[in-house]
């Protein structure tokens, strides 16, 4: 069984000249994190998480440390949270398009997966009526991302409130991967976990801050859920990495600096991407509210897999075929990279689109 085909593809694909497939923010260097060398210690006490780091994360959310568990990245946070919440045979309702490690965890745990759509025609927003229609008496967990991976669309506050009322009435929990939330370009909305005790927020320092190597993730939820997560972690990795926790704490002390760095990369890059996509009549897209990715649809194409393969083979440029997100007419393009990489990659996507149009005319 391969629970997450996209992740296997992402780890084994050829290294392109221009990589617009990886969704991380341009990685920080040690110079971006002053004091990092002095902060590293190899050993320390962190039985259920490094207490100063738990306090820092909790303060970020306006909560107490009892509402927070640390994890090995956002993917690790999703795994720990789902393992604490569901059992084999439980029903899990998952959005589509989807970042495939999310249903992959549920499959790995033996859950039965059902789906609801986040439609392009709705700008990929959450339609609570679609969730309601897909529920059954066996639904234990609803799984979402906001900003949405792969589109970058943000779930509106009114939709979250409606979903909270529905969860309270029907008795299910909601896990929302918010790894891109700190990368929202305008006013940052409240994290989902602050809307309801039935909501679980997961995140990390990876996508919004360029600190993927730390694998510093977390879960924010009601204390009972957090206690269950701690007990799951007892049999996964025990206590986690103390050097990573120390560096993550340092990062939390300078989030404003890291946010400014991220904005300086993402805002101009998004403007470049928007100008390109808006000028291509064969592409239609939803402008992302946050994050490092966009999800254009290629008109007249049912499946972009061959287009992406040819783009890599002929033009040395990588994008992610939409089939990996169960939306094959789309492709995901990342723009958290260095500006020259983005500009060169877009130029080559344009060449590939021109060649496709010429072949169609012929």
C-alpha positions in Angstrom: 0.0 0.0 0.0 1.2 3.5 -0.9 -0.8 5.9 1.4 0.6 9.1 -0.1 1.7 8.8 -3.7 2.6 12.5 -4.0 5.2 12.3 -1.2 6.8 9.3 -2.9 6.9 11.3 -6.2 8.2 14.4 -4.4 11.1 12.4 -2.8 12.2 10.5 -6.0 11.6 13.0 -8.8 14.6 14.3 -10.8 16.2 17.5 -9.6 15.2 20.2 -12.1 17.1 23.3 -13.2 14.1 25.4 -12.1 12.1 23.9 -9.2 8.5 25.3 -8.9 7.2 22.1 -7.4 8.6 22.2 -3.9 6.2 24.2 -1.6 8.6 25.3 1.1 9.6 28.9 1.7 13.2 29.6 0.6 15.2 28.1 3.4 16.7 30.2 6.1 20.5 30.2 6.7 22.1 30.5 10.1 22.5 34.2 9.5 18.7 34.5 9.4 18.5 33.1 12.9 21.0 35.1 15.0 22.2 33.1 18.1 21.4 29.7 16.5 24.9 28.3 17.2 24.8 29.4 20.8 21.3 28.0 21.3 22.2 24.4 20.3 22.3 21.9 23.1 22.3 18.1 22.5 20.5 17.0 25.7 17.8 18.4 27.9 14.5 17.7 29.7 11.4 17.6 27.4 9.3 14.6 28.4 6.0 15.9 26.9 7.6 18.7 25.0 10.1 21.3 25.9 8.3 23.5 28.4 9.6 26.9 27.2 8.7 26.1 23.6 5.2 24.9 24.7 4.7 28.2 26.5 5.9 30.2 23.5 3.5 28.4 21.1 0.6 28.7 23.6 1.3 32.5 24.0 1.1 32.8 20.2 -2.4 31.4 20.4 -3.5 33.1 23.6 -3.8 29.8 25.4 -2.0 27.7 28.0 0.6 25.0 27.5 -2.1 22.4 28.3 -3.6 23.2 24.9 -0.3 22.5 23.0 1.7 19.5 21.9 4.9 19.6 19.8 5.5 17.3 16.9 8.0 16.4 14.2 6.7 19.0 11.6 3.2 19.6 10.5 3.0 16.2 8.9 4.0 14.7 12.2 1.4 16.8 14.0 -1.3 15.5 11.6 -0.2 12.0 12.2 -0.1 12.3 16.0 -3.5 14.0 16.1 -5.3 11.6 13.9 -3.8 8.6 15.7 -5.1 10.1 18.9 -8.6 10.7 17.5 -9.5 7.8 15.2 -9.5 4.0 15.2 -9.6 1.4 12.4 -13.1 1.4 10.9 -13.9 5.0 11.8 -15.1 7.2 9.1 -13.1 10.3 8.2 -14.4 13.0 5.8 -11.7 14.6 3.8 -11.7 17.6 1.4 -10.9 17.4 -2.3 -8.6 18.6 -3.8 -6.3 17.4 -1.1 -2.7 17.3 0.1 -2.4 13.5 -0.1 -0.6 12.8 3.2 -3.8 13.9 5.0 -6.0 11.1 3.7 -2.8 8.9 3.7 -2.7 9.0 7.5 -6.3 8.0 7.8 -5.7 5.1 5.4 -2.7 4.0 7.3 -4.8 3.9 10.5 -7.5 1.8 8.8 -10.2 4.5 8.6 -12.9 4.6 6.0 -12.5 7.7 3.9 -15.4 9.7 2.4 -15.0 13.0 0.5 -16.5 16.4 -0.1 -15.6 19.0 -2.7 -13.9 22.4 -2.3 -14.9 23.5 -5.8 -12.9 25.8 -8.1 -16.2 27.6 -8.9 -16.4 28.5 -5.2 -12.8 29.8 -5.2 -12.0 26.6 -3.2 -13.7 28.1 -0.1 -15.4 25.7 2.4 -19.1 25.1 1.7 -20.5 23.9 5.0 -23.6 22.5 3.1 -21.3 20.2 1.2 -19.8 18.9 4.5 -23.3 18.4 5.9 -24.4 16.4 2.9 -21.4 14.1 3.1 -21.7 13.3 6.8 -22.9 10.0 8.0 -23.6 8.8 11.6 -20.2 7.1 11.4 -18.2 10.3 10.7 -15.7 10.8 13.5 -13.3 13.4 12.0 -13.4 16.0 9.2 -10.0 16.9 7.7 -9.2 20.3 6.0 -6.4 22.6 5.3 -6.5 26.4 5.5 -5.0 28.1 3.6 -5.9 25.2 1.3 -3.1 23.0 0.0 -2.9 23.0 -3.1 -4.8 26.3 -3.9 -3.8 28.7 -1.1 -7.5 29.5 -0.5 -8.5 30.6 3.0 -11.6 29.2 4.7 -13.7 32.2 5.7 -14.5 33.0 9.3 -18.2 32.5 8.7 -17.6 29.1 7.2 -15.5 28.1 10.2 -18.3 29.3 12.6 -20.9 27.3 10.6 -18.7 24.2 10.7 -18.2 24.6 14.4 -22.0 24.7 14.9 -22.4 21.6 12.7 -19.6 19.7 14.6 -21.2 20.5 17.9 -24.6 19.3 16.7 -23.4 16.1 15.0 -20.6 15.2 17.4 -17.5 15.0 15.2 -14.1 16.7 15.5 -12.4 18.8 12.8 -8.6 18.8 12.1 -7.4 21.8 10.1 -3.8 21.8 8.8 -2.9 25.5 9.1 0.8 25.2 8.1 0.3 28.2 5.7 -1.7 30.3 8.0 1.2 32.5 9.2 1.8 33.3 5.5 -1.6 34.9 4.9 -0.9 38.2 3.1 -3.5 40.4 4.7 -5.1 40.4 8.1 -4.4 37.0 9.7 -7.5 35.2 10.8 -8.0 33.4 14.1 -6.6 29.9 14.1 -9.3 27.2 13.9 -8.7 25.9 17.4 -9.9 29.2 18.8 -13.3 28.7 17.2 -14.3 25.5 19.0 -13.0 22.9 21.4 -13.9 20.4 18.7 -11.4 21.9 16.3 -7.7 20.9 16.2 -5.1 23.2 14.5 -1.8 21.9 13.3 1.2 23.9 12.0 5.0 24.2 11.9 7.8 26.6 11.3 8.3 25.2 7.8 6.1 26.8 5.1 5.7 30.3 6.5 9.2 30.7 8.0 11.7 28.7 5.9 12.8 26.5 8.8 11.9 23.1 7.3 15.1 21.5 8.7 14.0 21.9 12.3 10.9 19.7 11.8 9.3 21.9 14.5 5.5 21.3 14.4 2.7 21.6 16.9 -0.9 20.7 17.7 -3.3 23.1 19.3 -6.5 21.6 20.8 -8.6 21.0 23.9 -6.5 19.6 26.8 -8.0 16.2 26.6 -6.9 15.8 22.9 -3.5 17.1 23.8 -3.1 14.5 26.6 -4.1 11.8 24.1 -1.5 13.1 21.6 1.2 12.9 24.3 0.4 9.3 24.9 0.6 8.5 21.2 4.0 10.2 21.0 5.2 7.9 23.8 5.3 5.1 21.2 6.3 7.1 18.1 9.5 9.1 19.0 9.2 9.5 22.8 10.4 13.0 23.4 11.4 14.4 20.1 14.6 16.3 19.3 16.0 18.6 22.0 18.3 20.5 19.7 15.4 21.2 17.3 13.2 22.3 20.2 15.9 24.7 21.4 16.2 26.3 17.9 12.5 26.4 17.5 12.2 28.4 20.8 14.8 30.8 19.4 12.8 31.2 16.2 9.7 32.0 18.2 11.6 34.8 19.9 12.2 36.5 16.5 9.1 35.6 14.5 8.6 39.2 13.5 12.0 39.2 11.8 11.3 35.9 10.1 7.8 37.1 8.9 9.4 40.2 7.4 11.9 38.0 5.5 9.0 35.8 4.3 7.0 38.8 3.1 10.0 40.2 1.2 10.2 36.9 -0.7 6.5 36.1 -1.2 4.8 39.4 -2.0 6.9 40.3 -5.0 6.9 36.7 -6.1 3.1 36.5 -6.0 2.9 39.7 -8.0 5.2 38.2 -10.7 3.2 34.9 -10.7 -0.1 36.8 -10.9 1.1 38.9 -13.9 2.1 35.7 -15.6 -1.1 33.7 -15.0 -3.4 36.6 -15.7 -1.7 37.1 -19.1 -2.2 33.4 -20.1 -5.7 32.9 -21.5 -5.3 29.1 -21.4 -4.9 29.3 -17.6 -7.5 30.1 -14.9 -6.7 30.3 -11.2 -7.8 31.4 -7.8 -5.4 33.9 -6.3 -4.1 32.5 -3.0 -4.9 34.2 0.3 -1.7 32.9 1.8 1.0 30.3 1.5 3.6 29.6 -1.2 1.5 27.8 -3.8 -1.1 28.4 -6.5 -3.3 25.9 -8.4 -4.1 27.0 -12.0 -6.3 25.0 -14.2 -5.3 24.4 -17.8 -8.2 24.9 -20.2 -8.9 22.1 -22.6 -6.8 19.6 -20.6 -8.2 16.8 -18.6 -4.9 15.7 -17.1 -1.8 17.9 -16.8 0.5 14.9 -16.0 2.0 14.8 -19.6 2.3 18.6 -19.7 4.3 18.5 -16.4 6.5 15.6 -17.6 7.3 17.4 -20.9 8.0 20.7 -19.1 10.6 18.9 -17.0 12.0 16.9 -19.8 12.3 19.7 -22.4 12.5 22.8 -20.3 14.1 21.6 -17.0 11.3 23.0 -14.9 9.2 21.2 -12.3 5.6 21.7 -11.3 3.2 19.2 -9.6 0.6 17.5 -11.7 -2.9 18.1 -10.3 -3.6 14.3 -10.3 -1.6 14.1 -7.1 -4.3 16.3 -5.5 -7.2 14.6 -7.2 -7.7 17.5 -9.6 -6.0 16.4 -12.7 -6.9 19.4 -14.9 -4.8 21.6 -12.6 -1.2 21.8 -11.6 0.4 23.2 -8.5 3.1 25.9 -8.8 5.2 27.1 -5.9 6.5 30.6 -5.6 8.4 30.6 -2.3 11.7 30.2 -4.1 14.3 32.7 -5.1 13.0 35.3 -7.5 15.4 34.4 -10.4 14.2 30.7 -10.1 10.6 31.8 -10.3 11.1 34.1 -13.3 13.1 31.6 -15.2 10.6 28.8 -14.4 7.7 30.9 -15.5 9.4 31.8 -18.8 9.8 28.1 -19.5 6.2 27.3 -18.6 5.2 30.0 -21.1 7.4 28.3 -23.7 5.7 25.0 -23.0 2.3 26.5 -23.2 3.2 28.2 -26.5 4.4 24.9 -27.9 1.2 23.2 -26.8 -0.9 25.8 -28.6 1.2 25.4 -31.7 0.7 21.7 -31.7 -3.1 22.2 -31.3 -3.1 24.6 -34.3 -1.2 22.1 -36.4 
